[in-house]
Amino acid sequence: MTQVKPGDTVRIHYTGTLSDGSTFDSSEGRDPLEFVVGSGQIIPGLDTALSGMSIGDKKVVEVPADEAYGQPDPNARQAVPRAEIPDHIPLDLGTQLQVQTPQGQAMPVTVVEVTETEVTLDANHPLAGRDLTFAIELVAIA
């Protein structure tokens, strides 16, 4: 039986949960996730867990934060003068916004603090610092 090795294109169904059991993402009701093993297209801890699996295999994988989205980087938080943000932009805590980098790239940020004079934006991945659990099923190897 064929087993997954780096360089294979695979398709998996998955459900990702946090330590409290809440689901943060799932392929349920969608096409399986397709990617090349070892190419860096998915988080490292999940990528390495696929090696040796065969079509139809299922497993639960515990992925520590360092092998998922890493630890939060304090340098990825920035306070912006509130006066520089247009009035029509919502500033509720947890609101996801997009800002443009000096290089012209769009970067997602989250509103994490609002005062009368400043808005603190966080560019860390929302799952940075979190240990993740994935229930996976290997659907195909190409």
Biotite code that builds the C-alpha atoms (Angstrom):
import biotite.structure as struc

atoms = struc.array([
    struc.Atom([0.000, 0.000, 0.000], chain_id="A", res_id=1, res_name="MET", atom_name="CA", element="C"),
    struc.Atom([1.309, 3.458, -0.920], chain_id="A", res_id=2, res_name="THR", atom_name="CA", element="C"),
    struc.Atom([2.449, 5.615, 1.988], chain_id="A", res_id=3, res_name="GLN", atom_name="CA", element="C"),
    struc.Atom([2.817, 9.388, 2.104], chain_id="A", res_id=4, res_name="VAL", atom_name="CA", element="C"),
    struc.Atom([6.309, 10.768, 1.580], chain_id="A", res_id=5, res_name="LYS", atom_name="CA", element="C"),
    struc.Atom([7.652, 14.317, 1.087], chain_id="A", res_id=6, res_name="PRO", atom_name="CA", element="C"),
    struc.Atom([6.830, 15.657, -2.377], chain_id="A", res_id=7, res_name="GLY", atom_name="CA", element="C"),
    struc.Atom([3.535, 13.766, -2.659], chain_id="A", res_id=8, res_name="ASP", atom_name="CA", element="C"),
    struc.Atom([0.376, 15.735, -3.396], chain_id="A", res_id=9, res_name="THR", atom_name="CA", element="C"),
    struc.Atom([-2.205, 14.628, -0.836], chain_id="A", res_id=10, res_name="VAL", atom_name="CA", element="C"),
    struc.Atom([-5.805, 15.379, 0.011], chain_id="A", res_id=11, res_name="ARG", atom_name="CA", element="C"),
    struc.Atom([-7.024, 15.260, 3.604], chain_id="A", res_id=12, res_name="ILE", atom_name="CA", element="C"),
    struc.Atom([-10.192, 15.899, 5.527], chain_id="A", res_id=13, res_name="HIS", atom_name="CA", element="C"),
    struc.Atom([-9.514, 17.527, 8.876], chain_id="A", res_id=14, res_name="TYR", atom_name="CA", element="C"),
    struc.Atom([-11.025, 19.143, 11.926], chain_id="A", res_id=15, res_name="THR", atom_name="CA", element="C"),
    struc.Atom([-8.839, 21.473, 13.982], chain_id="A", res_id=16, res_name="GLY", atom_name="CA", element="C"),
    struc.Atom([-9.672, 22.065, 17.634], chain_id="A", res_id=17, res_name="THR", atom_name="CA", element="C"),
    struc.Atom([-8.269, 24.103, 20.511], chain_id="A", res_id=18, res_name="LEU", atom_name="CA", element="C"),
    struc.Atom([-7.430, 22.774, 23.985], chain_id="A", res_id=19, res_name="SER", atom_name="CA", element="C"),
    struc.Atom([-10.954, 23.663, 25.173], chain_id="A", res_id=20, res_name="ASP", atom_name="CA", element="C"),
    struc.Atom([-12.407, 21.403, 22.458], chain_id="A", res_id=21, res_name="GLY", atom_name="CA", element="C"),
    struc.Atom([-13.779, 24.228, 20.302], chain_id="A", res_id=22, res_name="SER", atom_name="CA", element="C"),
    struc.Atom([-13.370, 23.821, 16.526], chain_id="A", res_id=23, res_name="THR", atom_name="CA", element="C"),
    struc.Atom([-11.408, 26.579, 14.769], chain_id="A", res_id=24, res_name="PHE", atom_name="CA", element="C"),
    struc.Atom([-11.438, 25.065, 11.270], chain_id="A", res_id=25, res_name="ASP", atom_name="CA", element="C"),
    struc.Atom([-12.737, 22.023, 9.412], chain_id="A", res_id=26, res_name="SER", atom_name="CA", element="C"),
    struc.Atom([-13.036, 20.667, 5.893], chain_id="A", res_id=27, res_name="SER", atom_name="CA", element="C"),
    struc.Atom([-16.459, 19.230, 6.752], chain_id="A", res_id=28, res_name="GLU", atom_name="CA", element="C"),
    struc.Atom([-18.897, 20.039, 3.972], chain_id="A", res_id=29, res_name="GLY", atom_name="CA", element="C"),
    struc.Atom([-16.068, 21.152, 1.671], chain_id="A", res_id=30, res_name="ARG", atom_name="CA", element="C"),
    struc.Atom([-13.621, 19.485, -0.676], chain_id="A", res_id=31, res_name="ASP", atom_name="CA", element="C"),
    struc.Atom([-10.611, 17.920, 1.030], chain_id="A", res_id=32, res_name="PRO", atom_name="CA", element="C"),
    struc.Atom([-7.555, 20.125, 1.552], chain_id="A", res_id=33, res_name="LEU", atom_name="CA", element="C"),
    struc.Atom([-4.955, 19.458, -1.160], chain_id="A", res_id=34, res_name="GLU", atom_name="CA", element="C"),
    struc.Atom([-1.264, 20.299, -0.785], chain_id="A", res_id=35, res_name="PHE", atom_name="CA", element="C"),
    struc.Atom([2.267, 19.023, -1.423], chain_id="A", res_id=36, res_name="VAL", atom_name="CA", element="C"),
    struc.Atom([3.793, 17.320, 1.631], chain_id="A", res_id=37, res_name="VAL", atom_name="CA", element="C"),
    struc.Atom([6.969, 19.036, 2.823], chain_id="A", res_id=38, res_name="GLY", atom_name="CA", element="C"),
    struc.Atom([6.442, 22.171, 0.706], chain_id="A", res_id=39, res_name="SER", atom_name="CA", element="C"),
    struc.Atom([5.576, 24.521, 3.577], chain_id="A", res_id=40, res_name="GLY", atom_name="CA", element="C"),
    struc.Atom([1.969, 24.988, 2.408], chain_id="A", res_id=41, res_name="GLN", atom_name="CA", element="C"),
    struc.Atom([0.583, 23.941, 5.817], chain_id="A", res_id=42, res_name="ILE", atom_name="CA", element="C"),
    struc.Atom([1.838, 24.200, 9.397], chain_id="A", res_id=43, res_name="ILE", atom_name="CA", element="C"),
    struc.Atom([4.949, 22.058, 10.047], chain_id="A", res_id=44, res_name="PRO", atom_name="CA", element="C"),
    struc.Atom([3.493, 19.891, 12.836], chain_id="A", res_id=45, res_name="GLY", atom_name="CA", element="C"),
    struc.Atom([0.621, 18.722, 10.645], chain_id="A", res_id=46, res_name="LEU", atom_name="CA", element="C"),
    struc.Atom([2.829, 18.323, 7.575], chain_id="A", res_id=47, res_name="ASP", atom_name="CA", element="C"),
    struc.Atom([5.254, 15.933, 9.303], chain_id="A", res_id=48, res_name="THR", atom_name="CA", element="C"),
    struc.Atom([2.418, 13.888, 10.842], chain_id="A", res_id=49, res_name="ALA", atom_name="CA", element="C"),
    struc.Atom([1.307, 12.729, 7.385], chain_id="A", res_id=50, res_name="LEU", atom_name="CA", element="C"),
    struc.Atom([4.476, 10.810, 6.488], chain_id="A", res_id=51, res_name="SER", atom_name="CA", element="C"),
    struc.Atom([3.831, 7.082, 6.434], chain_id="A", res_id=52, res_name="GLY", atom_name="CA", element="C"),
    struc.Atom([0.036, 7.359, 6.303], chain_id="A", res_id=53, res_name="MET", atom_name="CA", element="C"),
    struc.Atom([-1.920, 5.363, 3.700], chain_id="A", res_id=54, res_name="SER", atom_name="CA", element="C"),
    struc.Atom([-5.196, 6.241, 1.967], chain_id="A", res_id=55, res_name="ILE", atom_name="CA", element="C"),
    struc.Atom([-8.076, 5.802, 4.407], chain_id="A", res_id=56, res_name="GLY", atom_name="CA", element="C"),
    struc.Atom([-5.876, 6.160, 7.510], chain_id="A", res_id=57, res_name="ASP", atom_name="CA", element="C"),
    struc.Atom([-7.191, 8.421, 10.269], chain_id="A", res_id=58, res_name="LYS", atom_name="CA", element="C"),
    struc.Atom([-5.318, 9.885, 13.209], chain_id="A", res_id=59, res_name="LYS", atom_name="CA", element="C"),
    struc.Atom([-5.413, 12.609, 15.816], chain_id="A", res_id=60, res_name="VAL", atom_name="CA", element="C"),
    struc.Atom([-2.379, 14.874, 15.838], chain_id="A", res_id=61, res_name="VAL", atom_name="CA", element="C"),
    struc.Atom([-1.369, 17.160, 18.710], chain_id="A", res_id=62, res_name="GLU", atom_name="CA", element="C"),
    struc.Atom([0.542, 20.145, 17.305], chain_id="A", res_id=63, res_name="VAL", atom_name="CA", element="C"),
    struc.Atom([2.356, 22.376, 19.812], chain_id="A", res_id=64, res_name="PRO", atom_name="CA", element="C"),
    struc.Atom([2.306, 26.129, 19.112], chain_id="A", res_id=65, res_name="ALA", atom_name="CA", element="C"),
    struc.Atom([5.955, 26.125, 18.012], chain_id="A", res_id=66, res_name="ASP", atom_name="CA", element="C"),
    struc.Atom([5.100, 23.646, 15.224], chain_id="A", res_id=67, res_name="GLU", atom_name="CA", element="C"),
    struc.Atom([1.885, 25.502, 14.290], chain_id="A", res_id=68, res_name="ALA", atom_name="CA", element="C"),
    struc.Atom([1.788, 29.307, 14.065], chain_id="A", res_id=69, res_name="TYR", atom_name="CA", element="C"),
    struc.Atom([4.613, 29.928, 16.530], chain_id="A", res_id=70, res_name="GLY", atom_name="CA", element="C"),
    struc.Atom([4.665, 32.153, 19.571], chain_id="A", res_id=71, res_name="GLN", atom_name="CA", element="C"),
    struc.Atom([3.201, 35.668, 19.453], chain_id="A", res_id=72, res_name="PRO", atom_name="CA", element="C"),
    struc.Atom([5.792, 38.263, 18.429], chain_id="A", res_id=73, res_name="ASP", atom_name="CA", element="C"),
    struc.Atom([5.502, 41.419, 20.551], chain_id="A", res_id=74, res_name="PRO", atom_name="CA", element="C"),
    struc.Atom([7.015, 43.363, 17.624], chain_id="A", res_id=75, res_name="ASN", atom_name="CA", element="C"),
    struc.Atom([3.945, 42.461, 15.531], chain_id="A", res_id=76, res_name="ALA", atom_name="CA", element="C"),
    struc.Atom([1.793, 44.751, 17.716], chain_id="A", res_id=77, res_name="ARG", atom_name="CA", element="C"),
    struc.Atom([1.676, 48.426, 16.856], chain_id="A", res_id=78, res_name="GLN", atom_name="CA", element="C"),
    struc.Atom([-0.113, 51.390, 18.372], chain_id="A", res_id=79, res_name="ALA", atom_name="CA", element="C"),
    struc.Atom([-1.532, 53.781, 15.789], chain_id="A", res_id=80, res_name="VAL", atom_name="CA", element="C"),
    struc.Atom([-2.849, 57.269, 16.576], chain_id="A", res_id=81, res_name="PRO", atom_name="CA", element="C"),
    struc.Atom([-6.626, 57.030, 16.554], chain_id="A", res_id=82, res_name="ARG", atom_name="CA", element="C"),
    struc.Atom([-6.829, 60.222, 14.508], chain_id="A", res_id=83, res_name="ALA", atom_name="CA", element="C"),
    struc.Atom([-5.073, 58.431, 11.599], chain_id="A", res_id=84, res_name="GLU", atom_name="CA", element="C"),
    struc.Atom([-7.870, 55.851, 11.281], chain_id="A", res_id=85, res_name="ILE", atom_name="CA", element="C"),
    struc.Atom([-10.885, 56.933, 9.205], chain_id="A", res_id=86, res_name="PRO", atom_name="CA", element="C"),
    struc.Atom([-14.160, 57.228, 11.152], chain_id="A", res_id=87, res_name="ASP", atom_name="CA", element="C"),
    struc.Atom([-15.938, 54.583, 9.043], chain_id="A", res_id=88, res_name="HIS", atom_name="CA", element="C"),
    struc.Atom([-13.486, 51.823, 10.115], chain_id="A", res_id=89, res_name="ILE", atom_name="CA", element="C"),
    struc.Atom([-14.937, 49.698, 12.969], chain_id="A", res_id=90, res_name="PRO", atom_name="CA", element="C"),
    struc.Atom([-12.647, 49.556, 16.000], chain_id="A", res_id=91, res_name="LEU", atom_name="CA", element="C"),
    struc.Atom([-14.372, 46.926, 18.149], chain_id="A", res_id=92, res_name="ASP", atom_name="CA", element="C"),
    struc.Atom([-11.944, 44.612, 19.945], chain_id="A", res_id=93, res_name="LEU", atom_name="CA", element="C"),
    struc.Atom([-11.282, 41.524, 17.842], chain_id="A", res_id=94, res_name="GLY", atom_name="CA", element="C"),
    struc.Atom([-12.191, 43.224, 14.563], chain_id="A", res_id=95, res_name="THR", atom_name="CA", element="C"),
    struc.Atom([-10.072, 41.924, 11.677], chain_id="A", res_id=96, res_name="GLN", atom_name="CA", element="C"),
    struc.Atom([-8.729, 44.650, 9.379], chain_id="A", res_id=97, res_name="LEU", atom_name="CA", element="C"),
    struc.Atom([-6.274, 44.804, 6.509], chain_id="A", res_id=98, res_name="GLN", atom_name="CA", element="C"),
    struc.Atom([-3.457, 47.311, 6.424], chain_id="A", res_id=99, res_name="VAL", atom_name="CA", element="C"),
    struc.Atom([-0.965, 47.996, 3.695], chain_id="A", res_id=100, res_name="GLN", atom_name="CA", element="C"),
    struc.Atom([2.735, 47.503, 4.412], chain_id="A", res_id=101, res_name="THR", atom_name="CA", element="C"),
    struc.Atom([5.279, 50.067, 3.196], chain_id="A", res_id=102, res_name="PRO", atom_name="CA", element="C"),
    struc.Atom([6.045, 47.540, 0.412], chain_id="A", res_id=103, res_name="GLN", atom_name="CA", element="C"),
    struc.Atom([2.396, 47.688, -0.717], chain_id="A", res_id=104, res_name="GLY", atom_name="CA", element="C"),
    struc.Atom([1.361, 44.237, 0.540], chain_id="A", res_id=105, res_name="GLN", atom_name="CA", element="C"),
    struc.Atom([-1.950, 43.659, 2.333], chain_id="A", res_id=106, res_name="ALA", atom_name="CA", element="C"),
    struc.Atom([-1.502, 42.377, 5.883], chain_id="A", res_id=107, res_name="MET", atom_name="CA", element="C"),
    struc.Atom([-4.297, 41.165, 8.160], chain_id="A", res_id=108, res_name="PRO", atom_name="CA", element="C"),
    struc.Atom([-4.366, 42.694, 11.658], chain_id="A", res_id=109, res_name="VAL", atom_name="CA", element="C"),
    struc.Atom([-6.663, 42.452, 14.663], chain_id="A", res_id=110, res_name="THR", atom_name="CA", element="C"),
    struc.Atom([-7.804, 45.336, 16.858], chain_id="A", res_id=111, res_name="VAL", atom_name="CA", element="C"),
    struc.Atom([-6.586, 44.378, 20.361], chain_id="A", res_id=112, res_name="VAL", atom_name="CA", element="C"),
    struc.Atom([-6.780, 47.642, 22.321], chain_id="A", res_id=113, res_name="GLU", atom_name="CA", element="C"),
    struc.Atom([-8.547, 50.975, 21.879], chain_id="A", res_id=114, res_name="VAL", atom_name="CA", element="C"),
    struc.Atom([-8.007, 54.112, 23.950], chain_id="A", res_id=115, res_name="THR", atom_name="CA", element="C"),
    struc.Atom([-9.104, 57.690, 23.351], chain_id="A", res_id=116, res_name="GLU", atom_name="CA", element="C"),
    struc.Atom([-5.830, 58.430, 21.571], chain_id="A", res_id=117, res_name="THR", atom_name="CA", element="C"),
    struc.Atom([-4.520, 55.121, 20.179], chain_id="A", res_id=118, res_name="GLU", atom_name="CA", element="C"),
    struc.Atom([-5.582, 51.869, 18.534], chain_id="A", res_id=119, res_name="VAL", atom_name="CA", element="C"),
    struc.Atom([-3.315, 48.848, 18.987], chain_id="A", res_id=120, res_name="THR", atom_name="CA", element="C"),
    struc.Atom([-3.231, 46.479, 16.029], chain_id="A", res_id=121, res_name="LEU", atom_name="CA", element="C"),
    struc.Atom([-1.817, 42.937, 16.203], chain_id="A", res_id=122, res_name="ASP", atom_name="CA", element="C"),
    struc.Atom([-0.405, 41.268, 13.071], chain_id="A", res_id=123, res_name="ALA", atom_name="CA", element="C"),
    struc.Atom([0.265, 37.934, 14.794], chain_id="A", res_id=124, res_name="ASN", atom_name="CA", element="C"),
    struc.Atom([-1.716, 34.984, 13.434], chain_id="A", res_id=125, res_name="HIS", atom_name="CA", element="C"),
    struc.Atom([-4.878, 34.599, 15.568], chain_id="A", res_id=126, res_name="PRO", atom_name="CA", element="C"),
    struc.Atom([-3.705, 31.087, 16.555], chain_id="A", res_id=127, res_name="LEU", atom_name="CA", element="C"),
    struc.Atom([-0.136, 32.124, 17.487], chain_id="A", res_id=128, res_name="ALA", atom_name="CA", element="C"),
    struc.Atom([0.794, 30.726, 20.887], chain_id="A", res_id=129, res_name="GLY", atom_name="CA", element="C"),
    struc.Atom([-1.966, 28.087, 20.790], chain_id="A", res_id=130, res_name="ARG", atom_name="CA", element="C"),
    struc.Atom([-1.492, 24.313, 20.862], chain_id="A", res_id=131, res_name="ASP", atom_name="CA", element="C"),
    struc.Atom([-3.729, 22.723, 18.222], chain_id="A", res_id=132, res_name="LEU", atom_name="CA", element="C"),
    struc.Atom([-5.294, 19.298, 17.724], chain_id="A", res_id=133, res_name="THR", atom_name="CA", element="C"),
    struc.Atom([-6.207, 17.917, 14.311], chain_id="A", res_id=134, res_name="PHE", atom_name="CA", element="C"),
    struc.Atom([-8.340, 14.891, 13.503], chain_id="A", res_id=135, res_name="ALA", atom_name="CA", element="C"),
    struc.Atom([-7.215, 13.963, 9.987], chain_id="A", res_id=136, res_name="ILE", atom_name="CA", element="C"),
    struc.Atom([-8.167, 11.430, 7.349], chain_id="A", res_id=137, res_name="GLU", atom_name="CA", element="C"),
    struc.Atom([-5.985, 10.799, 4.316], chain_id="A", res_id=138, res_name="LEU", atom_name="CA", element="C"),
    struc.Atom([-8.291, 10.767, 1.272], chain_id="A", res_id=139, res_name="VAL", atom_name="CA", element="C"),
    struc.Atom([-5.846, 10.616, -1.659], chain_id="A", res_id=140, res_name="ALA", atom_name="CA", element="C"),
    struc.Atom([-2.170, 10.513, -2.653], chain_id="A", res_id=141, res_name="ILE", atom_name="CA", element="C"),
    struc.Atom([-1.292, 11.754, -6.133], chain_id="A", res_id=142, res_name="ALA", atom_name="CA", element="C"),
])
